[in-house]
Amino acid sequence: MSVTGSTLELYTDALRIRSALSLGFGSVEWLDGFPETALAFRNGSLMVIANTGPTQFALPSDFDVHYRIVLSSGVSDVGAVGPDTTAWFESVTATTA
């Protein structure tokens, strides 16, 4: 049994989501338009955004219309990605935005 908020819980959730969304297949699309401290890519219906910087940054104002957060290693929501945090966002629209 994992402890809420533990690294084990994060990894277990990541593996479950990876399986459910069939990640690891297909191609990866690198995304531009994020701060210099961010790395972002899309694989299928999932967008991954890693913020390596010391401060959070805001996502586009309509981001929550297209995506919902499914996993985060730190403080994040559909409006911002926290410092030193990686977040996974699943598309909620038929086509990725």
Sequence and secondary structure as in RCSB ss.txt:
>XXXX:A:sequence
MSVTGSTLELYTDALRIRSALSLGFGSVEWLDGFPETALAFRNGSLMVIANTGPTQFALPSDFDVHYRIVLSSGV
SDVGAVGPDTTAWFESVTATTA
>XXXX:A:secstr
   TT HHHHHHHHHHHHHHTTTTSS  EE  SS TTEEEEEETTEEEEEE SSS EE  TTHHHHEEEEEESSS
EETTEE TTEEEEEEE SSS  
